[in-house]
Amino acid sequence: MSTVIVVGAGGAGLAATIAAVEAGANVILVSKAIYQSRTYRWASVGGCTWKTHAFNAAVAAGDSVEAHIHDTLAGGAYANDPCLARTLCEGSRELVYWLESIGLCFERTDGGSFATRPFGGCGAPRGVYLEDRLGFHIQRALDASLERLVAEGHVTVLSGLRGTRLLLDACGEIRGLEAVAVDSLETVEILGDAVVLADGGGASMYAPSATSMDKTCDGLALGLHAGAEAIDMEFVQFHPTGLVSDVLTFDGSLVEEAIRFDGAILLNRHGERFMFRYDERGEQATRDVVSRGIYRELVEGRAFDDGAIHLDISTCRHVIPEQYPALHERLIQAGSDPGQTTTLKILPTAHFLMGGLKIDSDAQTDIPGLYAAGETAGGVHGANRLGGNGLSEALVFGRIAGRHAADTRSSETPGDTKITGAFRAPSRGTESVDGVLQSLRQGMYRNAGPIRTAQGLTTMLGLISVLEDRTGQISLATGSRAAGQVQTYLDLNNLLLASRAIVKGALRREESRGSHYREDFPERATEFAGTSMVLKEDRLSWTLYRHNGATATP
């Protein structure tokens, strides 16, 4: 029996865990958030932001799987790996039935879309449940399955650990994971036959970002340091309406785009409804166009004195409590109760990385025994993520990764865990880890954000080099503050690595495609059609995706 190490306890990680056990493996689930017995909740789990309408787009796929594939490739500006797009869309059709098999009950509305009963409620009254509550039910179903598998002895949860290095044997194959405890800073080695990286990726190298700071590209960094390939790193999706709030937990959190279709309008400091300057559809233009329009108002000095753009909700705020209950709760907690205000402060916020570790249709990287799923993986979405495909990607490729990882040959000592020492701080200097991190996040937003130029990207590469040097001179706190600062230090190193990959890819791609917009190359270039950029050992190369799904590297 093989032992699979799953890194990450979000949707992709739990899907991989369940699938690996179903395929006959023992699983060690590693989560850097603290595991709470009986509640089975992690700070890193983001399921409650999943949307029913988005899930419907993935599982219903319009009229057919082929239509879903077409939309996915078109949404990705044909930079996707067609094989991965097909795997995603075909796998999405099975998600409802798989979720039902682990305890989640679905009903169809009269319109044909899916609605959930309350969890545990196969006998609950029939009804249509609010669309931004589905994630809650999905997460509870995954958690309940995990609880059962732990009780049955199939899964061991190692919480409060973050991976710091993949362990490879003499042949370059996976033999385990090195990790550090987030509280004691002890280092441990965990032996296993395969590793699934499903930590959630994260666009938190930008400020503002919709990604919480517990998602800092850990899995991507683990793979890159081990020599795995990454793909599509230049493609970063920005959400146009990220909330600006003094409550840091909610700063950068998303304001649903649908309220713009309900009548919300964007205004600059002059009171101008400026989006019609950039697109005849105004506020109802696509996500990328609106993000760039708001960003341009910002950089050209037409934001308000606080640096934000205003979203006027006066004509639609009455619908928010009923139609967007989760948003309503967030706004109240963020100090922007729509019952008390007609204006929300917003900015485009970094939302999703399309890039990640390069995988095949089995979710395997180019390192034997190493798998990736969810936002840690790349190649599925191409230049832009189609709405709804984020949730389905996490579950579909999580299941695939777990199933194939379970087929890895069994070693003699899988599952062994031993303490190997303690984390050693870098040489003491005068730099602040928080200061360096904030310089990175602000620099990435300014120079590698929704609108990019060669000058800005070159400037950012130089800044990254400076920040890497400063990182070597960081002074970390001791005593009770040490553990928290060490985690921020590790976050910083991972985000610097990911940022360099994003900027180098963006500088090399001299065109505008999907979420990647070069002001100095504003049109799509025919020579880039059907290509993706692969990063291997800090070297970039192009991969051509032909119409039949085959690939070649020119």
N, C-alpha and C positions, 0 to 999 in steps of 0.2 A: 504494500500500500504506500503510495507516494505522500509526501508532505508538501503542501502548498503554503507559502507565506503570502498573505494579502496585505498590502500596505494601503491603508485608507478605509474609513468606515462610513463613507457616503453611499450614494446609490450604486455607483459602479463597484465599489468594494464589497458591499453586502451582496449584490447580485453575483459577483465572482465567488464569494464565500459559499453561498447556497449552491451554486452550480458545481463547484469543485466537490462538495460533499455528496451531491447527487451522483457525481461521476465516480465516487468511491474513494476520495482522498480524505486525509486528515488536513485540517486547516489551522494555521496560526494567523490570527487577525491582529495586525499591528496598527495601533491608533495613537497619535500623539496627543489627542484629547483624553481626558480622564474618563475611564469606563465606570459607569455607575450601576451596580448590581440591581437587578429587577426593573430598573427604569429603561436600561438599554438606550440611552440617549447620549449623543456626543455633540460637543460644541461645533464640530466641523460639519455636521450634517446640514445640508441646505435644502432638504426636500420640501419644506413648507413654501418655498417660492415657486415650485413647479405649478404649471397652469393646466387646467383641464382642457382648454381650447387648444393649447399647444400639444398636449398628449394626443388629443383627437386627430390633429393634423398628422401625427406620426403613425398612429395605429390604424386610422381609417384610410389615410393615404389617398384622399380624393376618390377617384373612380377606380384606381387599380394600383398595384405595386409599380407598374411601369410609369404611371403618372407621377407617383411619389419620387421615383428615381429621376425622372425628367426635371421635376421641380428642385430636387436637391442639387443636381448638377448645374442647372441654370442659376440657382441661388448662389452657388459657389463659383460662378463665373467660369465654369469648366476647368478649374484648377484642381478639382477633386480627383482622387483615385477612383475610377469607375467601379472597380471591383469592391472597394469598401463601401461605396454608395449603395450598390446593390445589396451587399450583405446587411447594411443598416436597414434598408427599406423592406427587404424580405423578412428580416428578424423582427421588425416592428409589428408585423401582422400577428405575431405569436404572443406579444407581450400581455394582452388582456387575458389570454388563456393561462399563461404562466403565472400572472399575478393572482388569478382566481385559484390556481393550484396551491398557492401559499397563503390563502385566506382572505383575499380581497374580493368583494362581490361587486359586480357591475350590472347596471341596467342600461338600456338604450332609451333615449328620449324619443318623443314622436318624430323629431327631426332626424333621427338616426345616429346622433352622437352619443357618446358614453356618459353616464352619470354614476356616481358611486353611492352606495348605501353607507351609513355610518359603520365604522370598523366593528367587526364582530356581529354584524347585523344582517345575516342572510334572512332573518325573519323580521327585519325592520320594515316599516311602512314604505310603500313605493313612493319615490319622490325624486326631484331634480335638485342636486346639491350645488352650492355655489362654486363657481369655476375655479377660484384660486384656493380651494380647500382640498383638491385631489391629492396634492403632495403630502398632506398630513396623513391621509389614509394609506397612501403607498408606503410612506416611511414607517408607519405603525405595523403594516403587514411585514415589511422587511425585518423590523426589530423583533416582532413576535417569532418569526422563523429563526432568527439568530438565537433567541432565548431557548428555543426548543433544541437547536443543534448543540448549544453549549451544555444544556442539561443532559443530552444524550452522549456527550463525550466526543463529538465529532469536531468541535471547534474549541480552540484555546485562545482567549483574548489577552493580549499583552498591551495594556493601555498605558498612556503616559510615556510612550517611546516614539522617537522619531528616527527614521532611517538616515544614516550618514554615509554608508558605503555598501555597495553590492560586493559580495564575496564570490570570487571566481576561482575555479580550479585551474590546474596547469594547462588544460585544453581550452580555457576561455569560456567554460560553461558555468552556469549559476550553481553555487553550492550553499548560498545563504545570504544573510543580511547582517550588517553591523548597525547598531542603533545606540542612541544615548537617551537616558532617562531625563524627562523634562524637569523633574524636581530634584533628584539626587545627583544628576550629571554623571552617574555611573555609565560606562560603556559596556555593551553586551554583544555577543555573537549569537545569532540564531541560525541553525543549520536547516536547510530544506532542499527539496528537489527542484522547485520552481518558485519564482517570485512574480506576483502580479502587482504592478504599480497602478494604483487607482486613487491617488491622493487628492484629486480635484484640480490640479494645475493652478490656475489663478492669475489674474491680471493686476496683482497688487504691487507691481513695479511702477504703476501709475498712480497719481493722486490728482483728482479723485478717482476712486475705483469702486465698483459695485461688489468686488470680491473682498471678503473678510480677510484680515491679516493672518489667519491660520492657514490660508491657501497660498503658498509661496513657492510653487514650482518645485517642491521637494522631489517628486518622482522624476520629473524631467531632468533635474540636476543629477540625481543618482544614475540615470541612464547615460547622460552625456559623459560623466566622469568615468563610467565603465567602458566607454567607447561605442555606445549605441548611436544610431543615426537619428536625427531630428528632421522634421519636414514642415514647410509652410509657416515658419516662425514669424515672417513679416506680416502675417494677417492677424490683426487684432480688432475685434469688434467693439465699437463704442455705442453705448445706449444714449440717446439724445437727452433724456430727462432724468438725470441723477439728482437726487435731493441734496440741497446745501443746508446743513443743519449744524448748530452748535453742539448737539448731542452726538458725540463722535460715533457711537454705535450705528447711527442711522445716516451719517454723512456719506453721500454717494449711493445710498440705497435707491432702488428704482421706483419711479413714478410711471405706472402703466401707460404705454403709448396709446392705448385705446381711448383714454379720456380726451386726447386731441380730436378724435373722431366724434366724441360726444360734445365738442364745442370749446374745449380749452384752447387758448391762443398764446403765442409767444410774443413778448414785448421787450424791446431794448430800453435803454435809459431815456431815449427821446420819445418813448411811447409809440414807436413805430412797430407795426406788425411786419417784421422784416423778412419772413421766410419767402414771401412772394418775390423778393429780389433774386432768389436762388432757384426757385422752382415754381411753376405755375400752379402746382397743387398746394402750395403754402405749407401749413402744418401737417398736411396729410401726405406729404412726400415720404419717400422711403427712409428707413432708420439712418442710413449712412448720409443721405443728403441733408436731413435735418440736423444731424450731429455736426456736420461740416458747417452748415449755416450758422448755428449757434456759436461754434468755435471761432468762426471768422468775426462775428460780432465782438467776441471776447478779445481777440488779438488786435483788432482794429480800434479798440477803445470805446466801444458802444455798450459795454456792460454797465451795470449800476456800480455805485461806489464800493459796494462790498464784493465786487468781482463776479456777480451772478447775473443771469438773465431771469426774467420773470415769466412764469406760466400763470396766466389769468384763468382761474377756474370759476369765475363768477356765474357763468351760464350753466355749469354742469356740476357744481359741488353738491347739489342735493341728491345726485344719483350715486355718489361715492359710497355712502354707508351700505347700501343694498347691493350694488353691482360689484364693488371692489372692497369687500370687508377687510381683507388683510392689509390693503393699502390704507384704508381708513384707520386701522389700529396703528400702523407705522407712523402715519402723519401725526396722530395725537401724541404718540410717544416721542416723536421728534420735535414737538412744539409747534406744529403747523396744522392744528385742528381745522379741517375744512368748514366746521360749523362756526368758526371764529374769524376766518381769514378768507379772502378771495384771491390771494396771490401766493404761489409757491416759488421759492428761489431754487433755480436748477442750473446745472451745467452738464455737458456731455461727460459721461463717466465710463472708464474702461470696464468692459463687461465680460468678454470671453476671448480666450486664445484659440484660434483655429489650429495653430501649430502645436506640435508635440512630438513625442517619439514616433518614429516611422514603424508602422505595423503592417502585417499582411491580414488576410481575411480570417485567420485563426487568432488574431490579436497578438501575434508573436513579433518581437523585435528581431533585429539581426544578431542578437546574443542568444545562444541556445538556452532555453529555460527561463527567459525573461519575457514577460507579457505586459501589455499596457492597455488601459481602457479609460473611457471618459475623457476629461479634458487633459489628462496626461498624455494621451495619444493624439497624433495628427494624421492628416491625409483624408479624413472622412468628409470634412466640410468645404475644403478648398479655400476660396478667397472670402467666403462669408458663410455663416451658419443660417440655414433656413429655420424659421421659427418653429419650435416644437422638436427639432432634431437633437437638441442638447439632452433632454430627458431620455429620449429613446436610445441615443448613442450610449449613454451611461449604462442603461440596463441591458441593451442588446450585446454590446461588446464586453460588458462585465460578465455576462453569462458565458459568452464564447471564450473569454480568457480563462475563467475558472474551469470550464470543461476541458480545454486543451491542456492547461497546466496540470490537471489531474492525471493526464496520460503520460507525463514525464516519468522516466525510469526512476525507480526507488533506490536510494543510496543506503549505506549501512547504518548511518547515524542521523537520520532525519529528525527534526524536532528538538534536537539538543540545544539548550540555551545555557550560556555561561557568562559570568561577569569577567570582563577582561581588563578593567582598570577604571580610570576616571577621565573625564574630558579635561584636556589641557588648554588653558587660555592662551591666546596669542601674546606676543611680546607687548609689554605695556608701553603705551605712548600717551598722547594727549588728545586723541580724537574721540568723539562721542559716537557710539554706534547709532543712536537715534538721529543724530545730525547728518551722518553719512547717508542713512536710509532716506531721510526726507529730501536730501539733495538729489538722490537718484530718482525718486518718485516725481518730484517737481520737474526735473530735467527731462524725463521721458515724456511727460505730458506736454511740455513746451516744444520739444524738438522731434518727437516721434509719435505724436498724437494723431488726431483725425486728419490733419493736413501736414504733409511732409515735403521737405525740399532736400536737395543734396547738401546744401550748406548746413541746415539744421541737423541732419543725420550725421554729417561729418563732425559737427560740433559735439554731438552726443557721444560719438565714439571716443572723442578726446576726453570728455567728461567722465565716461566710464573708466578709462585708464587712470585718470586722476583719483577717482573714488576707490578703485582697486588698490592703488598705492596707499590711500588714506586708511583703508580697511586694515592694512598691515600695521598701522600705528594706533589701533583702537585700544582704549583702556576700558576694561570691563570691571564692573562693581564686584565686590566680594560680599560674603555673608548672605543675608536673606535675599538680597537683590541679584545675586549672581546668576541663579537659574534663569530668571526672566531675561536678563541681558544676554546670556549665552544663546537663548532661543532667537532673540532678535539678531544676533551676530550670524547665526546659521541661516536665518531668513535672508539677511542682506547678501551673503555670499551666493545663495541660490538665485536670488533676483538679479544680481549683477551678471551672472552667467546667462540667464534667460534674456536679459536686456541686450547683452552684446549680440546674441543670436538674432533677436528681433531687428536690431538696428542694421546689422550687416546684411540681412536679407532684404530689408527695405531699401537700403542704399543700392544693392545690386539689381533690384527689380525696377527698371527705368520705364515704368508705365503706371497707369492707374487701373486697378482691377479689384472689384468687390470692396472690402473694407480698407484696402491699401490705396491711398490717394496721394500721388505726387503732383504738387502744384507745378513743378517744372516739367512734368510729363503727364498732362491731364487726361490723355486718351489711352484706351487699350491699344497695345501693340500686337500686331498679328504674329510677330516672331515669338511672343510669349504664350500664344494660345495653346491650351492643353498641357502646360508645363507647371511643374512644382519645383521648388528649390530644396535640396537636401543638404543638411549639415553633417559632416563626419570629421571628427578630430579637428575642428575649427576650419575646415575647408568646405567651400560651397560648390555644389554642382547642380546641374539641371536634370530633371527627370521628365521625359515626354510621355504623356498618357495618350495612347492611340484610341480610336473610336471603338475598337474591338476589346478594349480593356487591357491589352498587353502593354508592357512598359519597356522603354529603352532609355538609356542615358547617352545623350549626344556628346 
